[in-house]
């Protein structure tokens, strides 16, 4: 039997605080979602001024990153490259950049999804949140 790491509430709060700080430092109004390794929502935060739809897109990006064990932008790139069959992949709804998996010891323990600004900026916020864990 293997032992594996899991996100605890303190980890989730640290990720959320660092992601929020990155967004606020850049004056970006976004929604931030954190999920566990199975894509189950653990945290959702919509900053002042963030579009209502961002609160739907951020969790979808996070779930896609967690379930696929890779950044959600990889699916966007595959689709843009002509592999449109990924549009029908079951359970994957956030096929846009901005979902980043949280990896520890080569294992996915969750993901962060951000929505509200340019996709590259969404991913920047997600990475800043994850960096707070010091993995």
Backbone bond lengths (Angstrom), bond angles and torsions (degrees), N, CA, C in turn:
res aa  C-N    CA-C-N  psi(-1)  N-CA   C-N-CA  omega(-1)  CA-C   N-CA-C  phi
1 X - - - 1.445 - - 1.527 108.40 -
2 X 1.329 116.53 140.23 1.455 121.25 -178.80 1.522 110.76 -100.69
3 X 1.293 114.30 151.48 1.458 121.05 173.35 1.524 107.04 -102.40
4 X 1.331 116.05 136.38 1.455 118.74 -179.72 1.508 110.57 -136.14
5 X 1.308 115.23 156.96 1.454 121.86 179.96 1.521 110.55 -81.83
6 X 1.311 115.63 150.78 1.462 122.11 174.57 1.520 108.14 -135.48
7 X 1.323 115.86 153.53 1.453 120.78 176.45 1.524 109.67 -73.39
8 X 1.319 115.88 134.30 1.451 121.76 173.95 1.522 108.36 -107.00
9 X 1.320 117.10 166.68 1.452 121.48 -177.86 1.532 111.67 -55.80
10 X 1.319 117.58 -40.00 1.469 120.46 178.90 1.535 110.90 -61.50
11 X 1.332 116.89 -38.48 1.469 121.12 177.70 1.526 110.27 -64.32
12 X 1.314 115.44 -45.05 1.458 121.23 -177.85 1.526 110.18 -62.31
13 X 1.329 116.28 -43.56 1.461 120.50 178.69 1.528 111.51 -64.18
14 X 1.332 116.80 -38.45 1.463 120.72 178.73 1.525 110.85 -65.33
15 X 1.321 116.43 -44.27 1.471 120.95 178.14 1.525 109.64 -60.98
16 X 1.324 116.43 -48.38 1.459 121.37 -177.61 1.527 111.32 -61.36
17 X 1.321 117.09 -43.29 1.466 120.73 -179.39 1.526 111.64 -64.47
18 X 1.327 116.68 -42.59 1.467 120.04 -179.70 1.526 111.12 -68.89
19 X 1.325 116.90 -39.38 1.470 120.37 177.91 1.526 110.09 -65.48
20 X 1.323 116.55 -43.71 1.464 120.37 178.05 1.527 110.61 -61.37
21 X 1.325 117.05 -43.30 1.468 121.11 179.55 1.530 111.12 -60.25
22 X 1.330 116.91 -41.88 1.475 121.16 178.45 1.526 110.32 -63.30
23 X 1.313 116.20 -44.13 1.468 120.40 179.76 1.526 111.11 -63.83
24 X 1.314 116.57 -47.13 1.461 120.53 -178.11 1.529 111.99 -66.47
25 X 1.335 116.74 -36.84 1.468 120.75 178.64 1.531 111.37 -60.81
26 X 1.333 115.34 -29.74 1.466 120.53 -179.39 1.532 112.58 -100.90
27 X 1.336 115.63 2.87 1.471 121.50 -178.96 1.531 111.42 59.11
28 X 1.334 115.72 43.81 1.453 122.22 179.77 1.532 109.46 -106.14
29 X 1.312 116.57 123.86 1.458 122.17 177.29 1.526 108.71 -90.32
30 X 1.324 116.37 109.46 1.463 121.50 -174.07 1.518 111.16 -137.75
31 X 1.322 114.50 168.58 1.458 122.37 166.89 1.519 107.64 -108.46
32 X 1.337 115.34 142.59 1.464 122.28 -177.35 1.528 107.95 -123.69
33 X 1.323 116.10 127.26 1.458 121.19 178.85 1.522 109.76 -123.82
34 X 1.320 115.58 141.51 1.464 121.54 175.99 1.523 107.00 -127.30
35 X 1.320 115.62 131.53 1.463 121.57 179.75 1.524 110.34 -125.31
36 X 1.333 115.96 162.63 1.460 120.37 174.41 1.528 109.29 -83.87
37 X 1.333 116.65 -174.54 1.472 120.41 -175.64 1.517 113.20 -64.17
38 X 1.313 117.67 -20.85 1.462 121.48 178.30 1.513 113.50 -92.97
39 X 1.324 116.84 2.21 1.458 121.02 179.37 1.519 114.24 86.32
40 X 1.336 117.19 10.84 1.462 121.08 -179.41 1.523 110.19 -81.55
41 X 1.309 116.62 130.50 1.457 122.80 -175.02 1.527 111.64 -65.12
42 X 1.340 115.36 126.02 1.455 122.14 177.47 1.531 111.50 -110.86
43 X 1.346 116.51 -26.31 1.464 121.12 -175.59 1.521 108.74 -154.11
44 X 1.331 115.56 135.71 1.460 121.08 172.76 1.513 108.11 -141.09
45 X 1.317 114.92 128.17 1.450 121.60 -176.85 1.521 109.02 -137.41
46 X 1.319 116.35 124.28 1.468 120.84 177.41 1.522 107.42 -111.39
47 X 1.334 115.86 113.25 1.454 120.83 -178.86 1.522 110.24 -71.19
48 X 1.317 116.07 156.17 1.458 121.55 178.28 1.522 110.16 -53.23
49 X 1.309 115.55 132.16 1.455 120.92 177.40 1.515 115.15 88.36
50 X 1.330 118.04 -8.14 1.473 120.91 179.93 1.531 109.28 -71.33
51 X 1.305 115.63 140.14 1.463 120.93 179.46 1.528 110.17 -62.72
52 X 1.329 117.89 141.48 1.464 120.30 179.52 1.529 113.61 -54.11
53 X 1.322 118.00 -37.89 1.472 121.05 -178.60 1.525 111.84 -62.65
54 X 1.337 117.09 -26.14 1.467 120.04 -179.21 1.530 111.29 -63.17
55 X 1.326 117.13 -27.15 1.468 120.81 178.09 1.522 111.80 -72.68
56 X 1.310 118.00 -14.31 1.463 122.56 173.43 1.525 110.93 -94.28
57 X 1.327 115.94 -37.76 1.466 120.59 -175.10 1.530 111.69 -74.74
58 X 1.329 118.52 -41.20 1.470 121.12 -177.86 1.528 112.60 -57.71
59 X 1.349 119.27 -48.75 1.477 117.81 177.50 1.526 112.95 -63.36
60 X 1.330 116.96 -34.94 1.469 119.83 179.16 1.528 110.45 -64.32
61 X 1.331 117.11 -41.50 1.470 120.61 177.66 1.528 110.45 -63.65
62 X 1.334 116.90 -43.51 1.464 120.88 179.74 1.526 110.79 -63.43
63 X 1.323 116.85 -45.04 1.463 120.77 179.85 1.517 111.06 -61.45
64 X 1.332 116.86 -41.88 1.461 120.94 178.61 1.523 110.89 -62.14
65 X 1.334 117.28 -43.29 1.466 120.95 -179.93 1.528 111.09 -65.51
66 X 1.324 116.91 -40.28 1.470 119.91 -179.53 1.523 111.33 -69.78
67 X 1.325 116.51 -47.79 1.467 120.28 -177.21 1.525 111.98 -66.70
68 X 1.327 116.54 -36.37 1.460 120.39 -179.25 1.512 113.95 -88.43
69 X 1.352 116.33 -10.31 1.469 121.46 -179.68 1.521 112.32 59.83
70 X 1.340 115.34 29.84 1.475 120.90 178.79 1.515 108.16 -154.69
71 X 1.317 115.71 165.13 1.462 119.44 178.90 1.527 110.09 -62.57
72 X 1.307 115.92 141.48 1.468 120.52 -178.73 1.524 111.57 -62.86
73 X 1.328 117.72 -23.19 1.469 119.93 179.43 1.533 111.62 -63.36
74 X 1.329 117.20 -23.85 1.463 120.06 179.79 1.531 110.29 -62.16
75 X 1.332 116.70 -38.49 1.467 120.62 178.32 1.522 110.27 -69.58
76 X 1.331 115.94 -41.43 1.466 119.80 177.64 1.533 110.27 -59.19
77 X 1.338 116.11 -43.33 1.469 120.24 179.56 1.524 111.54 -65.01
78 X 1.337 117.08 -40.08 1.478 120.01 178.50 1.526 110.51 -63.23
79 X 1.322 116.40 -44.26 1.464 120.61 -179.90 1.515 110.48 -64.72
80 X 1.329 116.71 -45.87 1.468 120.40 178.56 1.525 111.59 -63.98
81 X 1.331 116.05 -26.07 1.455 120.88 177.96 1.526 113.32 -82.44
82 X 1.325 116.72 1.26 1.455 119.57 175.79 1.517 115.59 110.77
83 X 1.339 118.16 -7.55 1.469 120.29 179.91 1.529 109.32 -87.79
84 X 1.327 115.01 65.72 1.459 121.31 -175.46 1.532 112.80 -67.58
85 X 1.310 117.95 -10.47 1.463 120.56 177.84 1.529 111.21 -61.62
86 X 1.330 117.65 -23.07 1.467 120.14 178.05 1.519 112.20 -65.68
87 X 1.321 117.86 -16.66 1.458 120.83 176.88 1.528 111.24 -64.45
88 X 1.327 116.70 -21.26 1.465 120.71 -179.56 1.533 112.88 -103.28
89 X 1.330 117.67 9.25 1.463 120.32 -179.77 1.526 109.73 -63.26
90 X 1.318 118.29 127.57 1.463 120.76 -177.23 1.521 111.87 -66.54
91 X 1.325 115.88 135.85 1.457 121.38 175.52 1.505 116.24 79.82
92 X 1.315 118.13 -4.76 1.459 120.82 -179.74 1.522 109.10 -108.02
93 X 1.332 115.44 108.48 1.461 120.02 -175.90 1.521 112.67 -116.02
94 X 1.312 117.85 -19.41 1.462 121.53 -178.44 1.511 111.08 -102.10
95 X 1.317 115.99 68.08 1.464 121.45 -174.29 1.528 111.34 -88.91
96 X 1.331 115.71 44.34 1.457 122.79 -179.80 1.524 108.59 -129.39
97 X 1.318 117.09 154.17 1.463 120.26 177.22 1.523 110.01 -61.74
98 X 1.333 115.67 143.48 1.454 121.10 179.22 1.510 113.48 130.90
99 X 1.328 117.20 -4.06 1.462 122.51 174.26 1.518 108.75 -107.33
100 X 1.341 117.05 125.33 1.465 121.55 -175.54 1.531 108.82 -129.17
101 X 1.341 117.09 126.00 1.470 118.97 179.06 1.528 111.24 -72.61
102 X 1.320 115.79 151.89 1.462 122.63 174.43 1.520 105.91 -100.11
103 X 1.321 117.07 113.23 1.463 122.12 -176.26 1.513 110.85 -111.42
104 X 1.333 115.74 132.89 1.461 121.63 175.04 1.515 107.72 -136.47
105 X 1.315 115.93 125.43 1.465 121.75 -178.92 1.524 111.54 54.18
106 X 1.332 116.27 38.10 1.454 121.52 177.87 1.516 115.09 78.09
107 X 1.321 117.69 2.25 1.459 122.10 -179.07 1.521 110.62 -112.26
108 X 1.311 116.80 140.91 1.454 121.68 176.04 1.528 108.16 -80.66
109 X 1.341 116.03 123.82 1.468 120.26 179.44 1.526 111.40 -112.83
110 X 1.331 116.41 2.62 1.456 121.02 179.17 1.518 109.82 159.88
111 X 1.328 115.53 -166.32 1.466 120.26 179.40 1.518 109.82 -161.29
112 X 1.317 114.30 159.48 1.462 121.94 175.55 1.519 107.52 -120.14
113 X 1.311 116.11 135.22 1.461 121.93 175.53 1.514 109.21 -124.72
114 X 1.316 115.93 137.40 1.463 121.55 -179.38 1.514 108.41 -131.79
115 X 1.326 116.21 142.58 1.451 121.81 177.89 1.519 109.95 -145.53
116 X 1.332 115.28 141.68 1.458 119.38 174.83 1.514 114.68 146.24
117 X 1.329 117.04 -22.72 1.467 120.79 177.87 1.527 108.01 -128.01
118 X 1.324 118.31 -162.67 1.466 120.28 177.40 1.523 108.80 -58.88
119 X 1.312 116.38 147.17 1.467 120.69 -176.95 1.519 112.95 -56.35
120 X 1.323 117.66 -39.57 1.464 119.91 178.91 1.527 110.64 -64.86
121 X 1.338 116.66 -34.81 1.465 121.13 177.97 1.526 110.64 -72.31
122 X 1.333 116.64 -37.37 1.464 120.60 174.49 1.531 109.62 -56.85
123 X 1.329 116.33 -47.49 1.463 121.17 -179.43 1.529 110.98 -65.08
124 X 1.319 117.15 -36.49 1.473 121.43 177.56 1.530 110.39 -60.07
125 X 1.316 116.63 -43.37 1.466 121.75 178.71 1.535 110.09 -64.26
126 X 1.328 116.49 -45.20 1.470 120.97 179.69 1.524 110.57 -60.12
127 X 1.316 116.95 -44.83 1.488 120.72 -179.97 1.519 110.93 -64.49
128 X 1.338 117.06 -38.74 1.467 120.12 178.76 1.525 110.05 -62.86
129 X 1.322 116.84 -38.43 1.457 119.81 176.71 1.513 112.33 -63.90
130 X 1.316 116.29 -46.95 1.456 121.55 -179.47 1.531 111.38 -63.37
131 X 1.328 116.52 -35.81 1.474 120.93 179.99 1.530 112.41 -60.07
132 X 1.330 116.69 -24.96 1.457 120.52 179.01 1.531 112.14 -61.62
133 X 1.319 118.05 -21.94 1.457 121.93 179.35 1.520 112.21 -78.91
134 X 1.339 116.71 -18.32 1.454 120.46 179.51 1.514 114.35 65.53
135 X 1.320 116.10 34.11 1.473 120.13 -178.10 1.492 111.57 -74.90
